[in-house]
């Protein structure tokens, strides 16, 4: 069973193949982020009904005389002690009946903003069970009275799904950012009950039959695109949830789903625990020679937090960790090759030994995914994954292979150039560069070639200035104002910022939390965007206007050290822009149907379009100059350095591209051809794939798969190729602004308005290819991607010769 073909994207792949086969393709900025942390842009693996993606959606398209911001501010005076002012499910079927101790459970109280400051591990078991009991009754009532109409089917279904999504989402969010053993234990205990309820919901025959009746009714043609997409998606999701299986197979399917949920949760916990377990105490400053002041400050601050009361950046002691800011500083700047090797080996073997070994978990996950696929009538899990995507397995592999071939020679040249440079610097390891040398010598080469020192750029990228510049950009592009609103919503840590997003008239359209700093003892690594609540007409707070969305935006950058603000690398700047692109699609949709609002219902291949699109603005001169202000002097980044940043944009492009392609190939191989418990281990597969995707073969003891959270604890299983697939869309989308003229503010605003009204506004209520055509006026073309990577002229010359 394969998904239907997509002729347009077949054409795109064909064009890519013809144009770039003899060349290489530059890696996206995303792949650079992956270099920093494999968990970058990690997402929750919700079931399809809870939230098809964990980066969701909305904008308030019905301005009201009194905005929600105003409403909440007026209420704050009387409810400041508990600012969770309105119930997310206030318009749900019936209020939750609570008794006894449950009356004080914050998970069961009415709230609009989740009470993150009040939720404790002790609340999870009773709160989840009481909620599930209530929702089970509502589901039973729905099944008894269901009719194939929107008010009698879809609206009550959305209320049930949303209530659980909000409460369970709040609990799991805290696990991601404020992890404790007690919280883990509570979630582990009730998760099977939650999964059981979701399976019952997904396998409801009355609901399934009602959706099919809508599709087969005479009124089908009169439904909106969004409603048609909801119906078709619900039918497909039900089939993929095992609804058409006989009783015996369905029981087996449900057992597999329970086991997969448990295994994925444990995988992520092991990655977090093994990452925070590693600590390298250093007392001799010679051992960390080369580390910049920011890294020394962070290492000393870490030492202080671990009980070394006299630790200072100048004199130590210092503690190195595997958290991204610490790890990357060592790999790029430490002159001590022995230290680099030790830290590198620790990083690539995370979660691969002892009680935290993910090896058996990976094999079991792959085994169960394959078994689940067979039950559904598919040959492998990759086919199941592609059933709800734009690509097919064959097309994804075809594209990746052509990109691999195009990148290989460039990556070989990258490595040769690196060896020659190291040799010119008198490095004894020059003829035998290995993994813990590449990052260090790449930075030295980049500094020499472009006269850019990433650490010396940090003072120009303070977090407050970066955020101000980002907010000014989206004001110009999309006509929105982002205003601090700290204190309105409860938060889980004192460093969290809270914002209200308003339209040009001052009406609130969305809210979001921003959690920027690394907290390795309790917060998982990487960067991600997730929904708190989604835009919804049915779940309106006041019964009239549409419910406004709320988002999480999470990063893991260096925190302020001493009296200095958080000073960012340029890659961290790109990460913030990337995640805010996801948040914009969550917050600026005009789709009122909650089940396809924002990125809900968008094919996964296209979900990276807004995020990768936003990264392009980091290289836009006016945008960059607006954020690149020295935190002490206020001096703007010198023009010559800006030009060097532009020139360095394609530095080691072949190598970065191959790295991304390796992840994608490995993901597809494990989910399409690998035989669990067969003659070949997962590490054998890794080594085999690496022979044609890595210039430097991985070490024999490389266990990076044990921390590959994207595919084993996130939503990218058999979908990692999506980064490359969506790159065509995002580059072409940005080229519309280039065509309009990036220096023509009026034209940029007009193009931004069109982007907002299509890509950001239409959500999952319309096919993403149709949405793109509405914005661009034509089908996607790879030309912009090639041009951005400096390949277009060369490829045209090659074709004409």
C-alpha positions, 0 to 999 in steps of 0.5 A: 500500500503506497500513498498516491503519486504527486506529479508536481513533486515528481517534476521538482525531483526530476529538475533537481536531478538534471540540474545538480547531479554533477554538483553538490547542494549546500546544507540548510542552516538546520543541518548546522544546528543538527551538528550542535545537537541531534535533538534540535527541533525535537517534537512530541510524538502526539497521536494524530488526534491529540495533535498531528504535529507539535508545532501548531497554529492561529491568528484571530481573524475576527477583531473584537472591540475588546481584545482577549489581551484587554480582557485578561488584563482587567481580570488580572487585578482581581485574580493576580494570585492565580492568573489562570483565568479562563478554562481552555475547555470552558465551552466543552460539553460539561464541566469536570466533576471533581470531589475531595482532594481532586478539588485542589488539583490544578490540572482539573481547575478551569484555566486558560493559561496552564498553571505551570507553577502549581502542577506537581508530580502528585497531581498527575495520577489523580488528575489524569485519571479523573479527566480520562473518566470524564472524557470516556463518558463524553465519548460514550455519549457521543457514540450513542448520539452521533450523527453525520453532521458537523455539530453532532460529530466533529464539534464534540469530538474536537472538545474531547480531543482538545481537553486531553491535549491541553492537560496531557500537553502541560504535563509532558511539557514540564517533563521536557523542561523541568524533569524530575524522577517523581514526574517521570514515575507519575507519567509512566504510571498513567501513560498506558491509561491515556494511550488506551483511551486514545486507541478507543477514540481512534478505533471508534466505529460509530465515529468512523462510520459517521465520517464516511457517511459525511464523505458519501453524502450529497452535501460533500461537494458543498463543504469547505476545503478545510472540512473536506480535509478533516473528514479525509484525514479522520478516515485515514487516521482511523485506518492507520489506527487499526480500525479495520482490523479484526478483533485479534489483530486489533488487540495486538495492534493496541498492545504494540502502541502501548509498548511503543509509547513506553519505549519512546518515553524511556529512550528520551529519558536515557538520552537526557540522563546520560547527557547530564551524567557526564561532567569533566572537572578541570583545574589546570587552565592549560587543559582548556587553553583556547576556550573563549571567555564565554565558554570559561564563564559557563564552565565556571558557572556550572562548577559553582552550581555543583558546589565549587564555591570559589570557581571563577572564569579566570581561575576555575575550577571549570566543569565541561558537560555534554550540553550543546553550548559546552560541548561545541565550545570544546570541539571548536576551540579547545587546543587540548586534543586529548580533551576534545577526544574524551568529550567527543567519545562521551558525546557519541556514546551517550545512552549506550551503556549500563542502565541507560543503554538505548540499543535494545530499545531501538531494536524493539522499537523497530521490531514493533513498528515493522510488526504494526506495519504488517498488521496494517497491510504495509510492507514496512514502517516507512510506507506507513509514515509516507501514507500521510506525507507528500513523498513516497519511499522511492521518491525520497530515496531518489532525491537523497541519492542525487543530493548525495552524489552532488555533495560527495566531491565537494565534501572530499574537497572540504576534507582535503582543504582542511588537511592542507590548512592544518598542515600549514599550521604545523599540526602534527595530526594534519595527515590523520585528522579525525572526528575530534579534529574536524570542528577545531580545524574547521573553525581555524580555517574559517577564521583564516579564510573569512577573518571571522571568529564566531566567538568574537561575534558573540558580543554583537548578538545579545539575546535582547537585541536579537529578539527586538530585531526579530520582532521588528522584522515580523512587524514589518513583514506581517503587520504584527506587534509582539509585546512582553506580558510577563506576569500574565501567565504562570511559568515554570522557571524565573527565566521564562519570558511571556509575550502577547502577539497583537495585530495592527489594531492592537487586538491580541492574536496569540501568546507564547512562552519563550524558554531560551537557556540551557538547564542540563540538569532538568531540561532536554537538549535541542530546540523546539516549538510546541502548542499549548492551545490551538486556534479554534472556533468551537473552543472559544473562550467567550462563546463568540470570538475564536479561541486564541492560540498559545505556543511554547518556543524552547531553545538551549543557548548559553545563559547570562554569565555574571553581568553579561546578557546571553551572548549568542553565536550566529548559529544560535541566532539562526535557531531562534529565527527557525523556531519562531518560523514554526511559532508564526505558523501556529499563531498567525493562521486564520483557520477556525477549524481546530482540527486543521488549524496551523500546522495540524493536518499539514503534510510533514514534508512541508512543515519545515517551510516557515522555519527554514524560510525565516532563517534566510532573514538572518542574512538580510542586511537590514535585519542583521544590522538591526540585531547585531549591536555590541552589547556594551558599546551599541556599535553596529556590526561592521559592514566588512564583517557582514560581507564576510558572513555572507561569503562564509554562508556556503563554507564546507557546504558539501560536508554539512549537506552529507551529514544531513543526508546521512541522517535521512538515509539511515532513517529510511533504511532502518524503517524500510529494509532493516530486519530487527534481530537479523544478521545485521545490527543497527550499528552495522547499518550505520557503518554501511550507510556511512561508507557512502555518506561520510568522508571520515568513517565513524569510529567502531564504537560510535553509538550516535543512534542511541541519542537520535531522538528525532526518530526514536523519541520524536515525530521524524521516524521515516520522515527525516528526509523532510528537511531536504524536501521542504528546502525546495519550498522554503528557498523558493518562498524567500525568492519571492521577496528577492524578486520583489526587491529586498530593499523595497520596503513597500514591496516586501510588506506586500509580499509578506502580507501575501505570505501571511495570508497563504502559508501562515494563514491557511493551516492544514485546511488546504493541500500545502502544494495548493497553498504554495501556488496561491502564494507564489503564483506557480508551482515550486522550483529548485532554482532558488535553492541552487542560487542560494547555494552558489550552484546555479551559474555553475550548473547552467554552464555545465549543462550548456557545455 
